[in-house]
């Protein structure tokens, strides 16, 4: 943990306990602060070499205010266990030296930390499906959703354009303001985004994680450039590119749709040629499927996703949650965090040896279990 900081924050000295100080090498990470009647989760750093405070660039979604917290250092991140919080909101991670944070430090050019929410158990990797317009990827995804409706879910994209017709916020898109989305992009909250006719469109980390939180596997239908951005992010996904059997067949399918003008068809064909070349040679995609015969391609897709066993798999349930009492303290033994609950008096062990994912979304793989209990006289 290193030495204690040279200057202890006043809030730690006066016993109000709404800040924790975790010293790692020459830096002390001070987490907490006052926010009206509750305690906020701000982050500041004391740099002993520079002899001054640093306000880092904070990525990810910041935890909500709470009634205090405990902090434990775990190799490249700090575990935060909140007090007086909801059952699904008490465990968070502040990443300080993970690969994601190190990369963002190079991009930003200053000190960076990143928040991620802790979640019990694991989730299936999201599936990124790309391919040129007219290749049939939408049809393949629809077939998958129809056969396995409880296993897969779509993330809802964000856009800065106005709703059209019967479009509903949160169903067809998350409609937002441009200034808000631009800030969220800057803060690392989007996996991919693009500007189309002056409006922003994108896939947020939170939208994908919410599908996993519901116990479903997230499907992403995005173009090659979007897939490239997702591949470069911290999200672990399966990347599948759908190819037409030939450019001649793709042209026939586009013309048979009868939904585009001649100019639009020619533009889609030019874009398709570029996308196919990138899809085959970029190293973005794990698998390439050729959609010559739809049923055969669909069977190949199911096989890639482990759905060809003849028995419909049971969908995963949403991650379980555990209640922590308002009063508790924490300690660390190897990869085990011991949470000492005051009322009712018992011990809960948090196993953090199998963490997966991370900022700016979720850190999954938490395992809570009760390990002891005490009599009222203890």
LOFI-460136 format. One record per residue (C-alpha): residue number from 1; x, y, z. Coordinates in nm, 2 decimals, m for minus. Layout:
BEGIN
    nr     east    north       up
   NUM        X        Y        Z
...
# end
This chain:
BEGIN
    nr     east    north       up
     1     0.00     0.00     0.00
     2     0.30     0.23     0.04
     3     0.35     0.52     0.29
     4     0.07     0.73     0.43
     5     0.01     1.06     0.25
     6     0.20     1.37     0.36
     7    m0.13     1.57     0.40
     8    m0.43     1.39     0.54
     9    m0.76     1.55     0.43
    10    m0.94     1.74     0.70
    11    m1.24     1.52     0.68
    12    m1.03     1.22     0.77
    13    m0.88     1.40     1.07
    14    m1.21     1.51     1.22
    15    m1.37     1.17     1.23
    16    m1.65     1.24     0.99
    17    m1.54     0.93     0.78
    18    m1.68     1.03     0.45
    19    m1.34     1.01     0.28
    20    m1.10     0.72     0.24
    21    m0.73     0.76     0.15
    22    m0.56     0.47    m0.03
    23    m0.18     0.52    m0.08
    24    m0.01     0.34    m0.37
    25     0.35     0.44    m0.43
    26     0.38     0.81    m0.45
    27     0.01     0.87    m0.49
    28    m0.28     0.88    m0.24
    29    m0.63     0.84    m0.39
    30    m0.88     1.03    m0.17
    31    m1.23     0.92    m0.24
    32    m1.55     1.08    m0.10
    33    m1.68     1.42     0.00
    34    m1.99     1.60     0.13
    35    m2.30     1.64    m0.09
    36    m2.57     1.80     0.12
    37    m2.71     1.55     0.36
    38    m2.54     1.25     0.19
    39    m2.18     1.16     0.10
    40    m2.06     1.20    m0.26
    41    m1.81     0.98    m0.44
    42    m1.55     1.23    m0.57
    43    m1.19     1.14    m0.65
    44    m0.88     1.35    m0.59
    45    m0.51     1.25    m0.58
    46    m0.23     1.36    m0.36
    47     0.10     1.34    m0.56
    48     0.38     1.32    m0.30
    49     0.65     1.39    m0.57
    50     0.48     1.71    m0.69
    51     0.36     1.80    m0.34
    52     0.01     1.89    m0.47
    53    m0.35     1.78    m0.53
    54    m0.45     1.65    m0.87
    55    m0.80     1.63    m1.00
    56    m0.80     1.33    m1.24
    57    m1.00     1.29    m1.56
    58    m1.28     1.05    m1.44
    59    m1.43     0.81    m1.69
    60    m1.73     0.58    m1.66
    61    m2.05     0.63    m1.47
    62    m1.98     0.77    m1.12
    63    m2.15     0.59    m0.82
    64    m2.45     0.76    m0.67
    65    m2.41     0.94    m0.33
    66    m2.43     0.71    m0.03
    67    m2.40     0.70     0.35
    68    m2.02     0.64     0.35
    69    m1.79     0.37     0.21
    70    m1.49     0.14     0.27
    71    m1.20     0.12     0.03
    72    m0.96    m0.18    m0.04
    73    m0.67    m0.18    m0.29
    74    m0.67    m0.47    m0.54
    75    m0.35    m0.46    m0.76
    76    m0.46    m0.22    m1.03
    77    m0.79    m0.09    m0.89
    78    m0.96     0.01    m0.56
    79    m1.27    m0.17    m0.44
    80    m1.54     0.05    m0.30
    81    m1.81    m0.10    m0.07
    82    m2.08     0.16    m0.02
    83    m2.28     0.19     0.30
    84    m2.65     0.25     0.32
    85    m2.70     0.17    m0.05
    86    m2.93    m0.04    m0.26
    87    m2.86    m0.42    m0.29
    88    m2.75    m0.38    m0.65
    89    m2.54    m0.07    m0.60
    90    m2.31    m0.14    m0.31
    91    m1.99    m0.27    m0.49
    92    m1.79    m0.05    m0.73
    93    m1.43    m0.04    m0.87
    94    m1.21     0.26    m0.93
    95    m0.96     0.15    m1.19
    96    m0.63     0.33    m1.15
    97    m0.37     0.12    m1.35
    98    m0.57    m0.12    m1.57
    99    m0.49    m0.16    m1.94
   100    m0.80     0.05    m2.02
   101    m0.69     0.33    m1.79
   102    m0.33     0.32    m1.92
   103    m0.46     0.36    m2.27
   104    m0.68     0.65    m2.18
   105    m0.40     0.83    m2.01
   106    m0.21     0.83    m2.34
   107    m0.52     0.96    m2.52
   108    m0.61     1.23    m2.26
   109    m0.25     1.32    m2.17
   110    m0.32     1.35    m1.80
   111    m0.41     1.15    m1.49
   112    m0.71     0.92    m1.55
   113    m0.92     0.70    m1.33
   114    m1.23     0.50    m1.44
   115    m1.54     0.37    m1.25
   116    m1.71     0.04    m1.31
   117    m2.00    m0.12    m1.13
   118    m1.94    m0.46    m0.96
   119    m2.18    m0.74    m1.05
   120    m2.23    m1.09    m0.91
   121    m2.16    m1.37    m1.16
   122    m2.07    m1.35    m1.53
   123    m2.25    m1.28    m1.86
   124    m2.23    m1.42    m2.21
   125    m2.01    m1.21    m2.44
   126    m2.21    m0.97    m2.66
   127    m2.23    m1.05    m3.03
   128    m2.13    m0.79    m3.29
   129    m2.26    m0.87    m3.63
   130    m2.15    m0.66    m3.93
   131    m2.19    m0.68    m4.31
   132    m2.28    m0.47    m4.61
   133    m2.63    m0.35    m4.67
   134    m2.85    m0.61    m4.83
   135    m2.63    m0.91    m4.71
   136    m2.92    m1.04    m4.49
   137    m2.77    m0.98    m4.14
   138    m3.09    m0.82    m4.02
   139    m3.29    m1.13    m4.14
   140    m3.04    m1.36    m3.96
   141    m3.07    m1.16    m3.63
   142    m3.45    m1.16    m3.66
   143    m3.45    m1.54    m3.70
   144    m3.23    m1.58    m3.40
   145    m3.45    m1.35    m3.18
   146    m3.76    m1.54    m3.29
   147    m3.62    m1.88    m3.21
   148    m3.46    m1.78    m2.88
   149    m3.66    m1.48    m2.76
   150    m3.56    m1.51    m2.40
   151    m3.19    m1.55    m2.46
   152    m3.10    m1.24    m2.67
   153    m3.16    m0.87    m2.65
   154    m3.08    m0.56    m2.85
   155    m2.90    m0.26    m2.70
   156    m3.10     0.06    m2.76
   157    m2.88     0.31    m2.95
   158    m2.85     0.68    m2.88
   159    m2.92     0.96    m3.12
   160    m2.93     1.34    m3.12
   161    m3.20     1.36    m3.39
   162    m3.56     1.42    m3.30
   163    m3.81     1.13    m3.27
   164    m4.01     1.05    m3.59
   165    m4.37     0.94    m3.60
   166    m4.45     0.68    m3.34
   167    m4.09     0.64    m3.21
   168    m4.06     0.61    m2.84
   169    m3.77     0.72    m2.62
   170    m3.59     0.42    m2.47
   171    m3.76     0.18    m2.72
   172    m3.65     0.28    m3.07
   173    m3.36     0.51    m2.96
   174    m3.24     0.70    m2.65
   175    m3.31     1.05    m2.78
   176    m3.06     1.30    m2.63
   177    m2.91     1.64    m2.67
   178    m2.60     1.68    m2.88
   179    m2.41     1.86    m2.60
   180    m2.49     1.58    m2.36
   181    m2.39     1.30    m2.60
   182    m2.07     1.48    m2.69
   183    m1.97     1.50    m2.32
   184    m2.06     1.13    m2.27
   185    m1.84     1.04    m2.57
   186    m1.56     1.24    m2.42
   187    m1.61     1.07    m2.09
   188    m1.57     0.72    m2.25
   189    m1.93     0.62    m2.21
   190    m1.98     0.52    m2.58
   191    m1.84     0.20    m2.75
   192    m1.89     0.35    m3.09
   193    m2.05     0.66    m3.25
   194    m2.09     0.83    m3.59
   195    m2.21     1.16    m3.73
   196    m2.48     1.12    m4.00
   197    m2.63     1.42    m4.16
   198    m2.53     1.64    m3.86
   199    m2.68     1.40    m3.60
   200    m2.49     1.17    m3.37
   201    m2.57     0.80    m3.34
   202    m2.40     0.56    m3.11
   203    m2.39     0.26    m2.88
   204    m2.34     0.33    m2.52
   205    m2.16     0.10    m2.28
   206    m2.46     0.13    m2.04
   207    m2.71     0.02    m2.31
   208    m2.51    m0.30    m2.37
   209    m2.45    m0.37    m2.00
   210    m2.83    m0.34    m1.92
   211    m2.90    m0.62    m2.16
   212    m2.65    m0.84    m1.98
   213    m2.79    m0.73    m1.64
   214    m3.12    m0.87    m1.75
   215    m2.96    m1.21    m1.81
   216    m2.97    m1.19    m2.19
   217    m2.69    m1.19    m2.45
   218    m2.66    m0.86    m2.63
   219    m2.68    m0.84    m3.01
   220    m2.51    m0.54    m3.19
   221    m2.58    m0.48    m3.55
   222    m2.32    m0.22    m3.65
   223    m2.11    m0.13    m3.95
   224    m1.74    m0.21    m3.99
   225    m1.62     0.12    m3.85
   226    m1.84     0.07    m3.55
   227    m1.71    m0.28    m3.50
   228    m1.35    m0.15    m3.52
   229    m1.43     0.10    m3.23
   230    m1.59    m0.18    m3.02
   231    m1.29    m0.40    m3.08
   232    m1.06    m0.12    m2.95
   233    m1.28    m0.08    m2.64
   234    m1.27    m0.27    m2.32
   235    m1.58    m0.47    m2.41
   236    m1.51    m0.84    m2.47
   237    m1.74    m0.95    m2.76
   238    m1.77    m1.21    m3.04
   239    m1.73    m1.04    m3.38
   240    m1.90    m1.19    m3.68
   241    m1.89    m1.06    m4.04
   242    m2.16    m1.16    m4.29
   243    m2.04    m1.18    m4.66
   244    m2.25    m1.21    m4.97
   245    m2.17    m1.51    m5.20
   246    m2.07    m1.25    m5.47
   247    m2.11    m0.88    m5.56
   248    m2.35    m0.99    m5.84
   249    m2.58    m1.16    m5.59
   250    m2.56    m0.86    m5.35
   251    m2.66    m0.62    m5.63
   252    m2.95    m0.85    m5.72
   253    m3.07    m0.85    m5.36
   254    m3.05    m0.47    m5.33
   255    m3.24    m0.42    m5.65
   256    m3.50    m0.68    m5.56
   257    m3.58    m0.48    m5.24
   258    m3.70    m0.20    m5.45
   259    m3.65     0.05    m5.17
   260    m3.36     0.26    m5.32
   261    m3.31     0.47    m5.62
   262    m3.04     0.38    m5.88
   263    m2.80     0.63    m5.73
   264    m2.85     0.48    m5.38
   265    m2.80     0.13    m5.50
   266    m2.47     0.22    m5.67
   267    m2.36     0.40    m5.36
   268    m2.44     0.10    m5.14
   269    m2.25    m0.13    m5.38
   270    m1.94     0.09    m5.36
   271    m1.96     0.10    m4.98
   272    m2.02    m0.28    m4.97
   273    m1.70    m0.34    m5.17
   274    m1.50    m0.14    m4.92
   275    m1.67    m0.30    m4.62
   276    m1.61    m0.66    m4.75
   277    m1.24    m0.58    m4.81
   278    m1.21    m0.44    m4.45
   279    m1.41    m0.73    m4.30
   280    m1.19    m0.99    m4.45
   281    m0.85    m0.83    m4.39
   282    m0.88    m0.60    m4.09
   283    m0.84    m0.86    m3.82
   284    m1.15    m0.71    m3.64
   285    m1.37    m1.02    m3.69
   286    m1.34    m1.36    m3.53
   287    m1.56    m1.53    m3.78
   288    m1.67    m1.48    m4.14
   289    m2.00    m1.63    m4.27
   290    m2.11    m1.64    m4.63
   291    m2.48    m1.59    m4.67
   292    m2.54    m1.79    m4.99
   293    m2.83    m2.00    m4.87
   294    m3.01    m1.83    m4.58
   295    m3.10    m2.15    m4.38
   296    m2.75    m2.29    m4.41
   297    m2.60    m1.95    m4.30
   298    m2.84    m1.94    m4.00
   299    m2.74    m2.29    m3.89
   300    m2.37    m2.18    m3.91
   301    m2.45    m1.88    m3.70
   302    m2.62    m2.09    m3.44
   303    m2.33    m2.33    m3.43
   304    m2.09    m2.04    m3.36
   305    m2.31    m1.93    m3.07
   306    m2.33    m2.28    m2.93
   307    m2.70    m2.32    m3.01
   308    m2.69    m2.62    m3.24
   309    m2.72    m2.89    m2.97
   310    m3.08    m2.98    m3.06
   311    m3.21    m2.87    m2.72
   312    m3.31    m2.52    m2.65
   313    m3.07    m2.38    m2.40
   314    m3.21    m2.24    m2.07
   315    m3.16    m1.86    m2.07
   316    m2.94    m1.72    m1.79
   317    m3.12    m1.55    m1.51
   318    m3.04    m1.19    m1.41
   319    m2.74    m1.16    m1.18
   320    m2.83    m1.21    m0.81
   321    m2.78    m0.94    m0.56
   322    m2.69    m0.95    m0.19
   323    m2.80    m0.72     0.09
   324    m2.53    m0.55     0.30
   325    m2.63    m0.39     0.62
   326    m2.58    m0.02     0.67
   327    m2.30    m0.07     0.92
   328    m1.99    m0.27     0.81
   329    m1.62    m0.27     0.78
   330    m1.39    m0.45     0.54
   331    m1.05    m0.62     0.54
   332    m0.85    m0.82     0.28
   333    m0.69    m1.16     0.28
   334    m0.53    m1.25    m0.06
   335    m0.82    m1.24    m0.32
   336    m1.09    m1.25    m0.05
   337    m1.25    m0.94     0.10
   338    m1.40    m1.00     0.45
   339    m1.70    m0.78     0.52
   340    m1.77    m0.75     0.89
   341    m2.14    m0.67     0.93
   342    m2.24    m0.50     1.26
   343    m2.62    m0.55     1.25
   344    m2.70    m0.83     1.22
   345    m2.35    m0.95     1.33
   346    m2.20    m1.18     1.07
   347    m1.92    m1.21     0.82
   348    m1.96    m1.21     0.44
   349    m1.67    m1.31     0.21
   350    m1.64    m1.14    m0.13
   351    m1.42    m1.34    m0.37
   352    m1.25    m1.12    m0.63
   353    m1.02    m1.38    m0.78
   354    m1.22    m1.41    m1.11
   355    m1.30    m1.06    m1.21
   356    m1.39    m1.00    m1.58
   357    m1.47    m0.69    m1.78
   358    m1.43    m0.35    m1.62
   359    m1.44     0.02    m1.69
   360    m1.63     0.20    m1.82
   361    m1.91    m0.06    m1.78
   362    m1.93    m0.35    m1.54
   363    m1.68    m0.56    m1.35
   364    m1.84    m0.90    m1.33
   365    m1.74    m1.22    m1.15
   366    m1.81    m1.12    m0.79
   367    m1.89    m1.40    m0.56
   368    m2.05    m1.32    m0.21
   369    m2.10    m1.59     0.05
   370    m2.17    m1.59     0.42
   371    m1.89    m1.75     0.62
   372    m1.97    m1.71     0.98
   373    m2.23    m1.57     1.23
   374    m2.21    m1.44     1.58
   375    m2.43    m1.46     1.88
   376    m2.60    m1.15     2.01
   377    m2.35    m1.14     2.30
   378    m2.05    m1.10     2.08
# end
